[in-house]
Amino acid sequence: MKLKNFMYRGVHGWCPEDVWNLDVYLARVIAESIKYLEKHTISYPNGMTFKQWKKILNQISKDIRIKEIDEEFYTLKNQRKAYKKQQEALKLFVTYFNTLWD
């Protein structure tokens, strides 16, 4: 099944298994892609500095994913905090969507 998914993903960019938890899959892809962009970009949007742009990219890549928290530390408070950070990262992602290029 893994080889089949690998080949399907190579042709289509996704596979049926990715859809089982599409939010988690997309958050991972976005986080990793934005992290790469942050490290390799040489440009930034008009109206901000390169440093400001890198900070925004860092925030998106760091907070768009809600990482699994060890059950010992997993509380409703931590969950709400992570969700709030994710919502802020998603707003930044949407705001700067058309400037995500190098």
ZANU-952516 format. One record per atom (N, C-alpha, C, O): x, y, z; residue number from 1; atom name. Coordinates in steps of 0.001 Angstrom, whole numbers, plus 500000, padded with zeros to 6 digits. Last residue first. Layout:
% ZANU-952516
<site c1="X" c2="Y" c3="Z" pos="NUM" site="CA"/>
...
***
This chain:
% ZANU-952516
<site c1="509666" c2="532799" c3="495777" pos="102" site="N"/>
<site c1="511034" c2="533234" c3="495979" pos="102" site="CA"/>
<site c1="511546" c2="533904" c3="494727" pos="102" site="C"/>
<site c1="512694" c2="534348" c3="494689" pos="102" site="O"/>
<site c1="506444" c2="533184" c3="497321" pos="101" site="N"/>
<site c1="507298" c2="532792" c3="496206" pos="101" site="CA"/>
<site c1="508689" c2="533291" c3="496505" pos="101" site="C"/>
<site c1="508875" c2="534120" c3="497395" pos="101" site="O"/>
<site c1="503857" c2="534166" c3="498502" pos="100" site="N"/>
<site c1="504657" c2="533014" c3="498888" pos="100" site="CA"/>
<site c1="505415" c2="532479" c3="497672" pos="100" site="C"/>
<site c1="505056" c2="531456" c3="497089" pos="100" site="O"/>
<site c1="502046" c2="536089" c3="498029" pos="99" site="N"/>
<site c1="503450" c2="536519" c3="498069" pos="99" site="CA"/>
<site c1="504369" c2="535381" c3="498478" pos="99" site="C"/>
<site c1="505542" c2="535610" c3="498771" pos="99" site="O"/>
<site c1="499494" c2="535155" c3="498242" pos="98" site="N"/>
<site c1="499968" c2="535512" c3="496896" pos="98" site="CA"/>
<site c1="501390" c2="536052" c3="496879" pos="98" site="C"/>
<site c1="501891" c2="536434" c3="495822" pos="98" site="O"/>
<site c1="499288" c2="534818" c3="501093" pos="97" site="N"/>
<site c1="499245" c2="533686" c3="500168" pos="97" site="CA"/>
<site c1="499845" c2="534015" c3="498798" pos="97" site="C"/>
<site c1="500623" c2="533228" c3="498260" pos="97" site="O"/>
<site c1="499141" c2="536546" c3="503205" pos="96" site="N"/>
<site c1="500340" c2="536601" c3="502361" pos="96" site="CA"/>
<site c1="500397" c2="535490" c3="501313" pos="96" site="C"/>
<site c1="501446" c2="535253" c3="500714" pos="96" site="O"/>
<site c1="496636" c2="535930" c3="504358" pos="95" site="N"/>
<site c1="496998" c2="537320" c3="504039" pos="95" site="CA"/>
<site c1="498140" c2="537380" c3="503031" pos="95" site="C"/>
<site c1="498103" c2="538185" c3="502101" pos="95" site="O"/>
<site c1="496864" c2="533164" c3="504802" pos="94" site="N"/>
<site c1="495867" c2="533682" c3="503858" pos="94" site="CA"/>
<site c1="496243" c2="535099" c3="503417" pos="94" site="C"/>
<site c1="496171" c2="535422" c3="502231" pos="94" site="O"/>
<site c1="498924" c2="533161" c3="506733" pos="93" site="N"/>
<site c1="499040" c2="532372" c3="505504" pos="93" site="CA"/>
<site c1="498095" c2="532901" c3="504434" pos="93" site="C"/>
<site c1="498493" c2="533065" c3="503281" pos="93" site="O"/>
<site c1="497783" c2="534689" c3="508769" pos="92" site="N"/>
<site c1="498977" c2="535182" c3="508073" pos="92" site="CA"/>
<site c1="499148" c2="534465" c3="506735" pos="92" site="C"/>
<site c1="499478" c2="535089" c3="505727" pos="92" site="O"/>
<site c1="495719" c2="532914" c3="509465" pos="91" site="N"/>
<site c1="495397" c2="534263" c3="509000" pos="91" site="CA"/>
<site c1="496572" c2="534860" c3="508240" pos="91" site="C"/>
<site c1="496386" c2="535470" c3="507187" pos="91" site="O"/>
<site c1="497246" c2="530729" c3="510345" pos="90" site="N"/>
<site c1="496388" c2="530584" c3="509166" pos="90" site="CA"/>
<site c1="495981" c2="531945" c3="508601" pos="90" site="C"/>
<site c1="495908" c2="532109" c3="507383" pos="90" site="O"/>
<site c1="498400" c2="531836" c3="512639" pos="89" site="N"/>
<site c1="499255" c2="531423" c3="511528" pos="89" site="CA"/>
<site c1="498445" c2="531268" c3="510244" pos="89" site="C"/>
<site c1="498915" c2="531639" c3="509168" pos="89" site="O"/>
<site c1="496088" c2="532162" c3="514186" pos="88" site="N"/>
<site c1="496885" c2="533339" c3="513818" pos="88" site="CA"/>
<site c1="497794" c2="533020" c3="512631" pos="88" site="C"/>
<site c1="497943" c2="533838" c3="511723" pos="88" site="O"/>
<site c1="495362" c2="529472" c3="514479" pos="87" site="N"/>
<site c1="494447" c2="530404" c3="513813" pos="87" site="CA"/>
<site c1="495185" c2="531668" c3="513364" pos="87" site="C"/>
<site c1="494927" c2="532182" c3="512276" pos="87" site="O"/>
<site c1="497537" c2="528519" c3="515953" pos="86" site="N"/>
<site c1="497286" c2="528006" c3="514616" pos="86" site="CA"/>
<site c1="496377" c2="528948" c3="513838" pos="86" site="C"/>
<site c1="496609" c2="529192" c3="512654" pos="86" site="O"/>
<site c1="497184" c2="529898" c3="518342" pos="85" site="N"/>
<site c1="498389" c2="530145" c3="517542" pos="85" site="CA"/>
<site c1="498190" c2="529671" c3="516110" pos="85" site="C"/>
<site c1="498618" c2="530333" c3="515164" pos="85" site="O"/>
<site c1="494773" c2="528675" c3="519120" pos="84" site="N"/>
<site c1="494824" c2="530123" c3="518889" pos="84" site="CA"/>
<site c1="496038" c2="530483" c3="518037" pos="84" site="C"/>
<site c1="495929" c2="531287" c3="517111" pos="84" site="O"/>
<site c1="495617" c2="526005" c3="519454" pos="83" site="N"/>
<site c1="494600" c2="526324" c3="518447" pos="83" site="CA"/>
<site c1="494616" c2="527819" c3="518114" pos="83" site="C"/>
<site c1="494485" c2="528189" c3="516948" pos="83" site="O"/>
<site c1="497396" c2="526309" c3="521597" pos="82" site="N"/>
<site c1="497889" c2="525820" c3="520307" pos="82" site="CA"/>
<site c1="496907" c2="526163" c3="519191" pos="82" site="C"/>
<site c1="497319" c2="526567" c3="518103" pos="82" site="O"/>
<site c1="495550" c2="527155" c3="523568" pos="81" site="N"/>
<site c1="496691" c2="527993" c3="523210" pos="81" site="CA"/>
<site c1="497237" c2="527605" c3="521832" pos="81" site="C"/>
<site c1="497507" c2="528471" c3="521000" pos="81" site="O"/>
<site c1="493855" c2="524947" c3="523725" pos="80" site="N"/>
<site c1="493326" c2="526252" c3="523310" pos="80" site="CA"/>
<site c1="494449" c2="527186" c3="522859" pos="80" site="C"/>
<site c1="494303" c2="527916" c3="521879" pos="80" site="O"/>
<site c1="495683" c2="523019" c3="524665" pos="79" site="N"/>
<site c1="494976" c2="522825" c3="523399" pos="79" site="CA"/>
<site c1="494448" c2="524154" c3="522872" pos="79" site="C"/>
<site c1="494587" c2="524446" c3="521685" pos="79" site="O"/>
<site c1="496410" c2="524046" c3="527127" pos="78" site="N"/>
<site c1="497421" c2="523899" c3="526082" pos="78" site="CA"/>
<site c1="496774" c2="523755" c3="524706" pos="78" site="C"/>
<site c1="497260" c2="524300" c3="523716" pos="78" site="O"/>
<site c1="493864" c2="523866" c3="528392" pos="77" site="N"/>
<site c1="494541" c2="525160" c3="528265" pos="77" site="CA"/>
<site c1="495599" c2="525112" c3="527157" pos="77" site="C"/>
<site c1="495680" c2="526028" c3="526340" pos="77" site="O"/>
<site c1="493404" c2="521153" c3="528407" pos="76" site="N"/>
<site c1="492525" c2="521999" c3="527612" pos="76" site="CA"/>
<site c1="493162" c2="523360" c3="527387" pos="76" site="C"/>
<site c1="493019" c2="523945" c3="526313" pos="76" site="O"/>
<site c1="496568" c2="519468" c3="528160" pos="75" site="N"/>
<site c1="495442" c2="520010" c3="528919" pos="75" site="CA"/>
<site c1="494581" c2="520832" c3="527981" pos="75" site="C"/>
<site c1="495005" c2="521165" c3="526875" pos="75" site="O"/>
<site c1="499184" c2="517390" c3="528231" pos="74" site="N"/>
<site c1="498054" c2="517747" c3="527383" pos="74" site="CA"/>
<site c1="496876" c2="518193" c3="528237" pos="74" site="C"/>
<site c1="496266" c2="517391" c3="528946" pos="74" site="O"/>
<site c1="501244" c2="516386" c3="529634" pos="73" site="N"/>
<site c1="501142" c2="517834" c3="529594" pos="73" site="CA"/>
<site c1="499940" c2="518327" c3="528791" pos="73" site="C"/>
<site c1="499707" c2="519531" c3="528684" pos="73" site="O"/>
<site c1="500861" c2="513667" c3="529325" pos="72" site="N"/>
<site c1="501077" c2="514191" c3="530667" pos="72" site="CA"/>
<site c1="500875" c2="515708" c3="530719" pos="72" site="C"/>
<site c1="500396" c2="516246" c3="531718" pos="72" site="O"/>
<site c1="500801" c2="513274" c3="526577" pos="71" site="N"/>
<site c1="499549" c2="513194" c3="527340" pos="71" site="CA"/>
<site c1="499684" c2="513786" c3="528742" pos="71" site="C"/>
<site c1="498727" c2="514342" c3="529279" pos="71" site="O"/>
<site c1="502575" c2="515546" c3="524606" pos="70" site="N"/>
<site c1="502660" c2="514417" c3="525515" pos="70" site="CA"/>
<site c1="501426" c2="514428" c3="526411" pos="70" site="C"/>
<site c1="501050" c2="515472" c3="526943" pos="70" site="O"/>
<site c1="500978" c2="516681" c3="521709" pos="69" site="N"/>
<site c1="501510" c2="517022" c3="523022" pos="69" site="CA"/>
<site c1="501514" c2="515755" c3="523869" pos="69" site="C"/>
<site c1="500556" c2="514983" c3="523843" pos="69" site="O"/>
<site c1="501606" c2="517099" c3="518352" pos="68" site="N"/>
<site c1="501075" c2="516208" c3="519379" pos="68" site="CA"/>
<site c1="501770" c2="516530" c3="520692" pos="68" site="C"/>
<site c1="502995" c2="516634" c3="520760" pos="68" site="O"/>
<site c1="501205" c2="520406" c3="517068" pos="67" site="N"/>
<site c1="502009" c2="519222" c3="517342" pos="67" site="CA"/>
<site c1="501345" c2="518385" c3="518426" pos="67" site="C"/>
<site c1="500629" c2="518893" c3="519289" pos="67" site="O"/>
<site c1="499557" c2="521861" c3="514729" pos="66" site="N"/>
<site c1="499367" c2="521603" c3="516153" pos="66" site="CA"/>
<site c1="500076" c2="520294" c3="516432" pos="66" site="C"/>
<site c1="499599" c2="519218" c3="516072" pos="66" site="O"/>
<site c1="500964" c2="524066" c3="512420" pos="65" site="N"/>
<site c1="500786" c2="522675" c3="512836" pos="65" site="CA"/>
<site c1="500544" c2="522617" c3="514329" pos="65" site="C"/>
<site c1="501253" c2="523258" c3="515104" pos="65" site="O"/>
<site c1="501396" c2="526720" c3="512360" pos="64" site="N"/>
<site c1="500274" c2="526216" c3="511569" pos="64" site="CA"/>
<site c1="499968" c2="524758" c3="511919" pos="64" site="C"/>
<site c1="498846" c2="524286" c3="511733" pos="64" site="O"/>
<site c1="503659" c2="527633" c3="513758" pos="63" site="N"/>
<site c1="502378" c2="527552" c3="514456" pos="63" site="CA"/>
<site c1="501228" c2="526944" c3="513657" pos="63" site="C"/>
<site c1="500172" c2="526676" c3="514230" pos="63" site="O"/>
<site c1="505956" c2="527612" c3="512130" pos="62" site="N"/>
<site c1="506022" c2="527088" c3="513495" pos="62" site="CA"/>
<site c1="504640" c2="526785" c3="514062" pos="62" site="C"/>
<site c1="504464" c2="525793" c3="514768" pos="62" site="O"/>
<site c1="505256" c2="528816" c3="509728" pos="61" site="N"/>
<site c1="505788" c2="527449" c3="509717" pos="61" site="CA"/>
<site c1="505779" c2="526809" c3="511103" pos="61" site="C"/>
<site c1="505611" c2="525595" c3="511228" pos="61" site="O"/>
<site c1="504354" c2="531366" c3="510649" pos="60" site="N"/>
<site c1="503469" c2="530458" c3="509918" pos="60" site="CA"/>
<site c1="503974" c2="529017" c3="510035" pos="60" site="C"/>
<site c1="503219" c2="528113" c3="510394" pos="60" site="O"/>
<site c1="506695" c2="532362" c3="511848" pos="59" site="N"/>
<site c1="505474" c2="532181" c3="512647" pos="59" site="CA"/>
<site c1="504512" c2="531219" c3="511960" pos="59" site="C"/>
<site c1="503922" c2="530357" c3="512611" pos="59" site="O"/>
<site c1="508436" c2="532458" c3="509656" pos="58" site="N"/>
<site c1="508743" c2="531618" c3="510807" pos="58" site="CA"/>
<site c1="507497" c2="531338" c3="511629" pos="58" site="C"/>
<site c1="507270" c2="530207" c3="512058" pos="58" site="O"/>
<site c1="507176" c2="534370" c3="508073" pos="57" site="N"/>
<site c1="507330" c2="533005" c3="507567" pos="57" site="CA"/>
<site c1="507615" c2="532037" c3="508712" pos="57" site="C"/>
<site c1="507092" c2="530922" c3="508731" pos="57" site="O"/>
<site c1="507466" c2="536584" c3="509799" pos="56" site="N"/>
<site c1="506134" c2="536103" c3="509429" pos="56" site="CA"/>
<site c1="506206" c2="534659" c3="508932" pos="56" site="C"/>
<site c1="505392" c2="533823" c3="509325" pos="56" site="O"/>
<site c1="510265" c2="536812" c3="509821" pos="55" site="N"/>
<site c1="509554" c2="536585" c3="511076" pos="55" site="CA"/>
<site c1="508151" c2="536035" c3="510811" pos="55" site="C"/>
<site c1="507694" c2="535131" c3="511510" pos="55" site="O"/>
<site c1="510796" c2="537397" c3="507164" pos="54" site="N"/>
<site c1="511306" c2="536147" c3="507718" pos="54" site="CA"/>
<site c1="510596" c2="535799" c3="509032" pos="54" site="C"/>
<site c1="510355" c2="534626" c3="509318" pos="54" site="O"/>
<site c1="509581" c2="539945" c3="507056" pos="53" site="N"/>
<site c1="509075" c2="538849" c3="506237" pos="53" site="CA"/>
<site c1="509523" c2="537491" c3="506793" pos="53" site="C"/>
<site c1="508728" c2="536555" c3="506882" pos="53" site="O"/>
<site c1="511245" c2="541426" c3="508750" pos="52" site="N"/>
<site c1="509820" c2="541266" c3="509079" pos="52" site="CA"/>
<site c1="509223" c2="540071" c3="508332" pos="52" site="C"/>
<site c1="508460" c2="539289" c3="508898" pos="52" site="O"/>
<site c1="513660" c2="541265" c3="507278" pos="51" site="N"/>
<site c1="513583" c2="540714" c3="508637" pos="51" site="CA"/>
<site c1="512125" c2="540482" c3="509055" pos="51" site="C"/>
<site c1="511809" c2="539451" c3="509650" pos="51" site="O"/>
<site c1="512997" c2="542693" c3="504981" pos="50" site="N"/>
<site c1="513354" c2="541288" c3="504857" pos="50" site="CA"/>
<site c1="513225" c2="540598" c3="506215" pos="50" site="C"/>
<site c1="512734" c2="539472" c3="506294" pos="50" site="O"/>
<site c1="510193" c2="544869" c3="505687" pos="49" site="N"/>
<site c1="511612" c2="544568" c3="505553" pos="49" site="CA"/>
<site c1="511809" c2="543067" c3="505401" pos="49" site="C"/>
<site c1="510902" c2="542277" c3="505661" pos="49" site="O"/>
<site c1="507402" c2="545956" c3="503663" pos="48" site="N"/>
<site c1="508000" c2="545389" c3="504868" pos="48" site="CA"/>
<site c1="509474" c2="545132" c3="504616" pos="48" site="C"/>
<site c1="509942" c2="545172" c3="503478" pos="48" site="O"/>
<site c1="506468" c2="546908" c3="501268" pos="47" site="N"/>
<site c1="505902" c2="547467" c3="502487" pos="47" site="CA"/>
<site c1="506433" c2="546860" c3="503765" pos="47" site="C"/>
<site c1="505968" c2="547208" c3="504851" pos="47" site="O"/>
<site c1="506427" c2="544004" c3="499221" pos="46" site="N"/>
<site c1="506528" c2="545455" c3="499362" pos="46" site="CA"/>
<site c1="505918" c2="545889" c3="500683" pos="46" site="C"/>
<site c1="504953" c2="545288" c3="501154" pos="46" site="O"/>
<site c1="507779" c2="540868" c3="500438" pos="45" site="N"/>
<site c1="506707" c2="541714" c3="499906" pos="45" site="CA"/>
<site c1="507000" c2="543207" c3="500102" pos="45" site="C"/>
<site c1="507719" c2="543606" c3="501018" pos="45" site="O"/>
<site c1="511047" c2="539652" c3="499448" pos="44" site="N"/>
<site c1="510022" c2="539908" c3="500454" pos="44" site="CA"/>
<site c1="508992" c2="540858" c3="499875" pos="44" site="C"/>
<site c1="509285" c2="541582" c3="498923" pos="44" site="O"/>
<site c1="513702" c2="537318" c3="498611" pos="43" site="N"/>
<site c1="512790" c2="538433" c3="498341" pos="43" site="CA"/>
<site c1="511784" c2="538562" c3="499477" pos="43" site="C"/>
<site c1="511686" c2="537697" c3="500347" pos="43" site="O"/>
<site c1="515025" c2="535079" c3="498975" pos="42" site="N"/>
<site c1="515876" c2="536256" c3="498763" pos="42" site="CA"/>
<site c1="515011" c2="537489" c3="498514" pos="42" site="C"/>
<site c1="515527" c2="538573" c3="498240" pos="42" site="O"/>
<site c1="514651" c2="532120" c3="500951" pos="41" site="N"/>
<site c1="514105" c2="533246" c3="500207" pos="41" site="CA"/>
<site c1="515129" c2="534369" c3="500062" pos="41" site="C"/>
<site c1="515982" c2="534570" c3="500926" pos="41" site="O"/>
<site c1="515494" c2="529971" c3="502480" pos="40" site="N"/>
<site c1="516093" c2="530161" c3="501165" pos="40" site="CA"/>
<site c1="515613" c2="531387" c3="500400" pos="40" site="C"/>
<site c1="516114" c2="531669" c3="499312" pos="40" site="O"/>
<site c1="514153" c2="529803" c3="504913" pos="39" site="N"/>
<site c1="515601" c2="529620" c3="504906" pos="39" site="CA"/>
<site c1="516247" c2="530004" c3="503577" pos="39" site="C"/>
<site c1="517433" c2="530331" c3="503547" pos="39" site="O"/>
<site c1="511479" c2="530157" c3="504139" pos="38" site="N"/>
<site c1="512093" c2="531071" c3="505105" pos="38" site="CA"/>
<site c1="513627" c2="530994" c3="505045" pos="38" site="C"/>
<site c1="514306" c2="532018" c3="505120" pos="38" site="O"/>
<site c1="511088" c2="527916" c3="502512" pos="37" site="N"/>
<site c1="511062" c2="529253" c3="501926" pos="37" site="CA"/>
<site c1="511754" c2="530255" c3="502845" pos="37" site="C"/>
<site c1="512523" c2="531100" c3="502386" pos="37" site="O"/>
<site c1="511168" c2="525928" c3="504493" pos="36" site="N"/>
<site c1="512169" c2="525936" c3="503422" pos="36" site="CA"/>
<site c1="512253" c2="527325" c3="502796" pos="36" site="C"/>
<site c1="513344" c2="527850" c3="502575" pos="36" site="O"/>
<site c1="508891" c2="526700" c3="505913" pos="35" site="N"/>
<site c1="510188" c2="526662" c3="506593" pos="35" site="CA"/>
<site c1="511317" c2="526690" c3="505570" pos="35" site="C"/>
<site c1="512309" c2="527395" c3="505756" pos="35" site="O"/>
<site c1="506957" c2="526292" c3="503965" pos="34" site="N"/>
<site c1="507207" c2="527663" c3="504421" pos="34" site="CA"/>
<site c1="508551" c2="527733" c3="505146" pos="34" site="C"/>
<site c1="509275" c2="528720" c3="505009" pos="34" site="O"/>
<site c1="507084" c2="523476" c3="503790" pos="33" site="N"/>
<site c1="507354" c2="524318" c3="502619" pos="33" site="CA"/>
<site c1="507705" c2="525743" c3="503023" pos="33" site="C"/>
<site c1="508642" c2="526333" c3="502484" pos="33" site="O"/>
<site c1="506355" c2="522676" c3="506383" pos="32" site="N"/>
<site c1="507665" c2="522313" c3="505851" pos="32" site="CA"/>
<site c1="508045" c2="523172" c3="504645" pos="32" site="C"/>
<site c1="509206" c2="523554" c3="504499" pos="32" site="O"/>
<site c1="503745" c2="523784" c3="506570" pos="31" site="N"/>
<site c1="504793" c2="524110" c3="507540" pos="31" site="CA"/>
<site c1="506180" c2="523832" c3="506980" pos="31" site="C"/>
<site c1="507077" c2="524667" c3="507093" pos="31" site="O"/>
<site c1="502413" c2="522547" c3="504392" pos="30" site="N"/>
<site c1="502553" c2="523998" c3="504446" pos="30" site="CA"/>
<site c1="503702" c2="524369" c3="505382" pos="30" site="C"/>
<site c1="504547" c2="525188" c3="505021" pos="30" site="O"/>
<site c1="502571" c2="519839" c3="505158" pos="29" site="N"/>
<site c1="503136" c2="520287" c3="503878" pos="29" site="CA"/>
<site c1="503381" c2="521793" c3="503893" pos="29" site="C"/>
<site c1="504434" c2="522259" c3="503459" pos="29" site="O"/>
<site c1="501194" c2="519936" c3="507629" pos="28" site="N"/>
<site c1="502584" c2="519478" c3="507549" pos="28" site="CA"/>
<site c1="503255" c2="519973" c3="506279" pos="28" site="C"/>
<site c1="504381" c2="520471" c3="506319" pos="28" site="O"/>
<site c1="498680" c2="520834" c3="506837" pos="27" site="N"/>
<site c1="499453" c2="521627" c3="507795" pos="27" site="CA"/>
<site c1="500925" c2="521229" c3="507756" pos="27" site="C"/>
<site c1="501805" c2="522086" c3="507842" pos="27" site="O"/>
<site c1="497887" c2="518697" c3="505187" pos="26" site="N"/>
<site c1="498121" c2="520025" c3="504610" pos="26" site="CA"/>
<site c1="498949" c2="520895" c3="505546" pos="26" site="C"/>
<site c1="499833" c2="521621" c3="505090" pos="26" site="O"/>
<site c1="497702" c2="516618" c3="507156" pos="25" site="N"/>
<site c1="498571" c2="516499" c3="505974" pos="25" site="CA"/>
<site c1="498906" c2="517874" c3="505402" pos="25" site="C"/>
<site c1="500074" c2="518182" c3="505161" pos="25" site="O"/>
<site c1="495764" c2="517643" c3="508896" pos="24" site="N"/>
<site c1="497103" c2="517337" c3="509398" pos="24" site="CA"/>
<site c1="498098" c2="517270" c3="508243" pos="24" site="C"/>
<site c1="499204" c2="517802" c3="508338" pos="24" site="O"/>
<site c1="493568" c2="517844" c3="507140" pos="23" site="N"/>
<site c1="494059" c2="519014" c3="507869" pos="23" site="CA"/>
<site c1="495488" c2="518801" c3="508363" pos="23" site="C"/>
<site c1="496324" c2="519698" c3="508252" pos="23" site="O"/>
<site c1="493178" c2="515201" c3="506278" pos="22" site="N"/>
<site c1="493636" c2="516213" c3="505329" pos="22" site="CA"/>
<site c1="494186" c2="517448" c3="506028" pos="22" site="C"/>
<site c1="495162" c2="518038" c3="505566" pos="22" site="O"/>
<site c1="493211" c2="512424" c3="507084" pos="21" site="N"/>
<site c1="493445" c2="513547" c3="508001" pos="21" site="CA"/>
<site c1="493991" c2="514703" c3="507170" pos="21" site="C"/>
<site c1="495134" c2="515124" c3="507348" pos="21" site="O"/>
<site c1="492520" c2="511131" c3="504722" pos="20" site="N"/>
<site c1="491983" c2="510648" c3="505994" pos="20" site="CA"/>
<site c1="492098" c2="511721" c3="507072" pos="20" site="C"/>
<site c1="491185" c2="511900" c3="507877" pos="20" site="O"/>
<site c1="493965" c2="512067" c3="502622" pos="19" site="N"/>
<site c1="492657" c2="512672" c3="502842" pos="19" site="CA"/>
<site c1="492038" c2="512220" c3="504166" pos="19" site="C"/>
<site c1="491123" c2="512870" c3="504673" pos="19" site="O"/>
<site c1="496169" c2="510462" c3="502383" pos="18" site="N"/>
<site c1="496357" c2="511836" c3="502866" pos="18" site="CA"/>
<site c1="495033" c2="512488" c3="503256" pos="18" site="C"/>
<site c1="494997" c2="513361" c3="504123" pos="18" site="O"/>
<site c1="495165" c2="508193" c3="501133" pos="17" site="N"/>
<site c1="495496" c2="508116" c3="502557" pos="17" site="CA"/>
<site c1="495684" c2="509512" c3="503167" pos="17" site="C"/>
<site c1="495388" c2="509714" c3="504345" pos="17" site="O"/>
<site c1="494968" c2="509014" c3="498416" pos="16" site="N"/>
<site c1="493768" c2="508845" c3="499244" pos="16" site="CA"/>
<site c1="494051" c2="508768" c3="500743" pos="16" site="C"/>
<site c1="493242" c2="509239" c3="501542" pos="16" site="O"/>
<site c1="497543" c2="511507" c3="497909" pos="15" site="N"/>
<site c1="497010" c2="510154" c3="497750" pos="15" site="CA"/>
<site c1="495798" c2="510007" c3="498662" pos="15" site="C"/>
<site c1="495623" c2="510800" c3="499587" pos="15" site="O"/>
<site c1="499077" c2="514066" c3="495870" pos="14" site="N"/>
<site c1="498391" c2="513620" c3="497088" pos="14" site="CA"/>
<site c1="497949" c2="512181" c3="496847" pos="14" site="C"/>
<site c1="497977" c2="511696" c3="495716" pos="14" site="O"/>
<site c1="500181" c2="514436" c3="493425" pos="13" site="N"/>
<site c1="500548" c2="515375" c3="494477" pos="13" site="CA"/>
<site c1="499898" c2="515065" c3="495815" pos="13" site="C"/>
<site c1="500160" c2="515756" c3="496799" pos="13" site="O"/>
<site c1="499803" c2="512642" c3="491336" pos="12" site="N"/>
<site c1="498724" c2="513581" c3="491636" pos="12" site="CA"/>
<site c1="499072" c2="514629" c3="492689" pos="12" site="C"/>
<site c1="498345" c2="515610" c3="492841" pos="12" site="O"/>
<site c1="502218" c2="511179" c3="491079" pos="11" site="N"/>
<site c1="501450" c2="511573" c3="489889" pos="11" site="CA"/>
<site c1="500492" c2="512727" c3="490202" pos="11" site="C"/>
<site c1="500384" c2="513676" c3="489426" pos="11" site="O"/>
<site c1="503083" c2="510822" c3="493694" pos="10" site="N"/>
<site c1="504011" c2="511329" c3="492686" pos="10" site="CA"/>
<site c1="503292" c2="511833" c3="491440" pos="10" site="C"/>
<site c1="503720" c2="512808" c3="490822" pos="10" site="O"/>
<site c1="500875" c2="509643" c3="494864" pos="9" site="N"/>
<site c1="501262" c2="510982" c3="495293" pos="9" site="CA"/>
<site c1="502214" c2="511618" c3="494276" pos="9" site="C"/>
<site c1="502148" c2="512822" c3="494032" pos="9" site="O"/>
<site c1="501006" c2="507162" c3="493605" pos="8" site="N"/>
<site c1="499820" c2="508009" c3="493403" pos="8" site="CA"/>
<site c1="500157" c2="509460" c3="493756" pos="8" site="C"/>
<site c1="499775" c2="510387" c3="493042" pos="8" site="O"/>
<site c1="503435" c2="506217" c3="494651" pos="7" site="N"/>
<site c1="503288" c2="506419" c3="493204" pos="7" site="CA"/>
<site c1="502105" c2="507352" c3="492913" pos="7" site="C"/>
<site c1="502207" c2="508234" c3="492061" pos="7" site="O"/>
<site c1="502792" c2="506122" c3="497393" pos="6" site="N"/>
<site c1="503947" c2="506881" c3="496926" pos="6" site="CA"/>
<site c1="503816" c2="507209" c3="495436" pos="6" site="C"/>
<site c1="504057" c2="508342" c3="495017" pos="6" site="O"/>
<site c1="500651" c2="504324" c3="497388" pos="5" site="N"/>
<site c1="500436" c2="505710" c3="497811" pos="5" site="CA"/>
<site c1="501560" c2="506612" c3="497316" pos="5" site="C"/>
<site c1="501313" c2="507734" c3="496873" pos="5" site="O"/>
<site c1="502044" c2="502028" c3="496542" pos="4" site="N"/>
<site c1="500919" c2="502514" c3="495749" pos="4" site="CA"/>
<site c1="500646" c2="503989" c3="496089" pos="4" site="C"/>
<site c1="500435" c2="504805" c3="495192" pos="4" site="O"/>
<site c1="503812" c2="501752" c3="498659" pos="3" site="N"/>
<site c1="504342" c2="502003" c3="497317" pos="3" site="CA"/>
<site c1="503248" c2="502572" c3="496415" pos="3" site="C"/>
<site c1="503494" c2="503484" c3="495625" pos="3" site="O"/>
<site c1="501978" c2="501240" c3="500730" pos="2" site="N"/>
<site c1="502847" c2="502418" c3="500797" pos="2" site="CA"/>
<site c1="503406" c2="502762" c3="499412" pos="2" site="C"/>
<site c1="503465" c2="503934" c3="499040" pos="2" site="O"/>
<site c1="500823" c2="498800" c3="500000" pos="1" site="N"/>
<site c1="500000" c2="500000" c3="500000" pos="1" site="CA"/>
<site c1="500864" c2="501260" c3="500000" pos="1" site="C"/>
<site c1="500522" c2="502243" c3="499343" pos="1" site="O"/>
***
